[in-house]
Amino acid sequence: MDEDCTKKKKKNELQAAGWEVIYCSLALILVAFFAMLVSYSKVEGNQMINFLRGFGGASETGRTSSVSQSSPVLNAYDSGVRGSGKPDSMAQRDISDPADDAAMPGADEVKNIAAATTGGKHAIEDERILRALESLYGVNEKKIALSMDYLAAYFERMGLRDEVDITKTRDGFKATITSGILFPSGSATISEKVHQSLDKIITLVNAVPYMVRIEGHTDNVPIHTETYPSNWELSTARAVNVLRYFLDKGGVSPARIAAVGFGEYHPIAANATPEERKKNRRVDFYFEFVDTTESLSQRGMN
């Protein structure tokens, strides 16, 4: 009798222990699951960069893809410095903007645009970056970093590295292109050879809801022609013609784009040598996430 009671008692204890093990295991799984959700709820900039590098892999020559370790923009972003040589205090901030909810092109549309403007393996690499940009809702700083690298990688492989400068700004970034590759001397007619580069910029603008401001600048050499009585008219005409290209060729919304000419009055060099004058003959493209209540013209005067 005692032996039977002992066996029943042991059996009940085993059953109770089995239930506790199952319950504890389930609780641990749930804890691990929610810990994983929390860890993935915020993607740090360096994690996204490494993720995209892994996307590209290695090319046939052993070099990485356009999102690579050798990219100056990525290296600057990794170190908290974005092109200007100064620490970027906003590098680790996530800024939410209503413009992030704007409609983006679908994957097929992005693929077609990328293939049309680059071709080959670079089209695939660019498409990967564009898809990553589309997925980054409410994280403007990461969009800006990837956008900068997207354009920097393109201009580098096109052999235009010395003609283009890409730097971080307060609300986005700026791409400065020398006028020599955009226009013939003394003219505001866009050179056909640069259409592909402008198409690449349009691809980015159609993928990310930037507000775009185009600024025309000249050197201090006077111009007196029937079409352009001064550098004011020349710089303004150049900026407006680029804007027109964006509207007519790229279908960019007129509400998101503006053009302004500054003539010779906003130099970035001294105008004392041919090299300095070449730097001043430029078109600046500003890509910014701007409060829609503040006009682009107001922002341009700041």
C-alpha positions in Angstrom: 0.0 0.0 0.0 2.7 2.4 1.0 4.6 1.4 -2.1 1.6 2.2 -4.3 1.2 5.6 -2.7 4.9 6.4 -3.2 4.7 5.5 -6.9 1.6 7.7 -7.4 3.3 10.6 -5.6 6.4 10.3 -7.8 4.2 10.1 -10.9 2.3 13.3 -10.0 5.6 15.1 -9.3 6.9 14.1 -12.7 3.8 15.4 -14.4 4.0 18.7 -12.5 7.7 19.0 -13.4 7.0 18.4 -17.1 4.3 21.1 -17.2 6.7 23.6 -15.5 9.4 22.9 -18.1 7.1 23.5 -21.0 5.8 26.7 -19.4 9.3 28.0 -18.7 10.5 27.2 -22.2 7.5 29.0 -23.7 8.2 32.1 -21.5 11.9 32.1 -22.5 11.0 31.9 -26.2 8.6 34.8 -25.9 11.3 36.9 -24.0 13.8 36.1 -26.8 11.3 36.9 -29.5 10.5 40.3 -28.0 14.1 41.1 -27.4 14.8 40.4 -31.1 11.9 42.7 -32.1 13.4 45.5 -29.9 16.8 45.0 -31.3 15.5 45.4 -34.9 13.2 48.3 -34.2 16.0 50.8 -34.7 18.6 50.3 -37.4 21.9 52.2 -36.7 23.6 53.8 -39.6 26.7 51.6 -39.5 24.5 48.5 -39.5 22.6 49.6 -42.6 25.9 50.5 -44.3 27.3 47.0 -43.5 24.0 45.4 -44.7 24.2 47.2 -48.0 27.9 46.3 -48.4 26.9 42.7 -48.0 24.3 43.1 -50.7 26.9 44.1 -53.3 29.5 41.4 -52.5 32.7 41.3 -54.4 33.1 41.9 -58.1 35.1 39.8 -60.5 38.3 41.9 -59.9 38.1 41.5 -56.1 36.8 45.0 -55.6 33.5 45.6 -53.8 30.4 47.1 -55.5 29.5 50.8 -55.7 28.5 50.7 -52.0 32.0 49.9 -50.9 34.6 50.3 -48.2 36.6 52.5 -50.6 33.7 55.0 -51.0 34.7 58.4 -49.6 31.1 59.1 -48.6 30.6 55.9 -46.8 33.9 56.3 -45.0 32.9 59.8 -44.0 29.5 58.6 -42.8 31.1 55.8 -40.7 33.3 58.3 -38.9 30.6 60.9 -38.4 32.0 63.2 -41.0 30.1 64.0 -44.2 32.3 65.6 -46.8 33.0 68.9 -45.0 35.7 67.5 -42.7 33.7 68.5 -39.6 31.9 66.2 -37.2 28.2 65.8 -38.1 26.3 66.1 -34.9 23.1 64.9 -36.6 24.7 61.7 -37.8 23.0 59.5 -35.2 19.6 61.3 -35.1 16.5 59.9 -36.7 14.3 62.7 -38.0 10.7 62.0 -39.0 9.3 64.2 -41.8 5.8 64.2 -43.3 7.5 64.1 -46.7 8.6 60.6 -46.0 5.1 59.4 -46.6 5.1 60.6 -50.2 4.4 57.9 -52.8 7.5 56.1 -54.1 7.9 54.2 -57.4 7.5 50.5 -57.3 10.3 48.0 -57.6 9.7 47.4 -61.3 9.7 51.1 -62.1 12.9 51.6 -60.2 14.4 48.7 -62.1 13.5 50.1 -65.4 14.8 53.6 -64.6 18.1 52.3 -63.3 18.6 50.0 -66.3 17.9 52.9 -68.6 20.3 55.3 -67.0 23.3 53.0 -66.2 23.0 49.4 -67.6 24.9 46.2 -66.7 25.9 45.2 -63.2 25.9 48.9 -62.1 22.1 49.0 -62.8 21.7 46.1 -60.3 23.8 47.8 -57.7 22.0 51.1 -58.1 18.6 49.3 -57.9 19.6 47.8 -54.6 20.5 51.2 -53.2 17.2 52.7 -54.4 15.2 49.8 -52.9 16.9 50.4 -49.6 16.2 54.1 -49.8 12.5 53.3 -50.4 12.3 51.1 -47.3 13.8 53.8 -45.0 10.6 55.5 -43.9 11.1 58.2 -41.2 14.9 58.0 -41.1 16.0 60.9 -43.2 19.7 60.9 -42.1 20.1 57.4 -43.5 18.4 58.3 -46.7 20.7 61.3 -47.1 23.9 59.2 -46.5 22.8 56.5 -49.0 21.8 59.2 -51.5 25.2 60.8 -51.3 26.9 57.5 -51.9 24.6 56.7 -54.7 25.6 59.8 -56.6 29.2 59.8 -55.6 29.6 56.2 -56.8 28.0 57.1 -60.2 30.1 60.2 -60.9 33.3 58.3 -59.9 32.7 55.5 -62.3 31.8 58.1 -65.0 35.3 59.7 -64.5 33.7 62.9 -63.2 35.1 62.8 -59.7 37.0 66.0 -60.1 34.0 67.8 -61.6 31.5 67.0 -58.8 31.6 67.8 -55.1 29.0 66.2 -52.7 28.7 67.6 -49.2 26.3 67.4 -46.3 24.0 70.3 -45.5 21.7 71.2 -42.5 18.6 69.6 -44.0 20.1 67.2 -46.7 23.0 67.4 -49.0 24.4 69.4 -51.9 25.9 68.3 -55.2 28.1 70.9 -57.0 28.8 70.3 -60.6 31.2 72.6 -62.6 29.5 74.4 -65.4 32.1 73.2 -67.9 30.6 69.8 -68.2 27.0 71.1 -68.2 27.1 73.9 -70.7 29.3 75.3 -73.5 31.2 78.5 -72.6 28.9 81.5 -72.5 25.8 79.4 -73.2 22.8 78.1 -71.1 22.1 75.2 -73.5 22.6 71.8 -71.7 25.3 69.7 -73.3 23.9 66.4 -74.6 26.9 64.5 -73.0 25.6 65.4 -69.6 22.0 64.2 -70.1 22.8 60.8 -68.6 24.2 62.4 -65.4 21.1 64.5 -65.0 18.9 61.4 -65.6 20.8 59.7 -62.7 19.9 62.7 -60.5 16.3 62.5 -61.6 16.2 58.8 -60.7 17.2 59.7 -57.2 14.7 62.6 -56.9 11.9 60.3 -58.1 12.8 57.7 -55.5 13.2 60.0 -52.5 10.9 62.9 -51.7 13.5 65.6 -51.6 12.8 69.3 -52.2 15.3 70.3 -54.9 16.8 73.8 -55.4 19.1 74.5 -58.4 21.4 77.4 -58.1 23.4 78.9 -61.1 26.7 80.6 -60.5 29.4 82.2 -62.7 32.8 83.7 -62.3 33.5 87.4 -62.4 34.4 87.7 -66.1 31.8 90.0 -67.6 29.5 88.9 -70.4 27.7 91.3 -72.8 25.6 89.5 -75.4 22.2 90.1 -76.8 20.9 87.0 -75.0 22.8 87.4 -71.8 23.5 91.1 -71.0 25.2 90.1 -67.7 26.1 87.1 -65.5 22.8 87.4 -63.8 20.9 86.4 -66.9 23.4 83.6 -67.7 23.4 82.0 -64.3 19.6 82.2 -64.0 19.1 80.8 -67.5 21.3 77.9 -66.7 19.5 77.1 -63.5 16.1 77.3 -65.2 17.1 75.1 -68.1 18.2 72.4 -65.7 14.9 72.8 -63.9 13.1 72.5 -67.2 15.0 69.3 -68.0 13.9 67.9 -64.6 10.3 68.8 -65.3 10.1 67.8 -69.0 12.4 64.7 -69.0 12.0 63.4 -65.5 8.4 64.4 -64.6 9.5 65.9 -61.3 6.7 67.7 -59.5 7.0 71.5 -59.9 6.0 71.9 -56.3 9.3 70.1 -55.3 11.8 72.1 -57.4 13.0 75.7 -57.7 15.8 77.5 -59.6 17.7 80.7 -58.9 20.7 82.5 -60.4 23.3 84.3 -58.3 25.6 85.5 -61.1 29.1 86.1 -59.8 28.2 87.2 -56.3 28.4 83.9 -54.4 32.0 82.7 -55.2 33.6 79.8 -53.5 37.1 80.8 -54.7 39.0 84.1 -55.2 38.6 84.4 -59.1 42.3 85.3 -59.2 43.3 82.3 -61.4 41.7 80.2 -64.2 41.4 77.3 -61.7 39.6 79.5 -59.2 37.3 80.9 -61.8 36.5 77.4 -63.0 35.4 76.5 -59.4 33.1 79.5 -59.4 31.4 78.5 -62.7 29.1 75.9 -61.2 25.6 74.6 -60.6 24.6 73.7 -57.1 21.9 71.0 -56.5 20.4 71.1 -53.0 18.5 68.0 -51.9 16.6 68.7 -48.7 13.8 67.6 -46.5 12.1 70.9 -46.0 9.0 71.8 -44.0 6.3 72.3 -46.6 5.2 75.5 -44.7 8.5 77.1 -45.6 9.0 78.0 -49.2 12.1 77.0 -51.2 12.7 80.7 -51.9 12.8 81.5 -48.2 15.2 78.6 -47.6 17.5 79.7 -50.4 18.0 83.1 -48.7 19.2 81.5 -45.5 
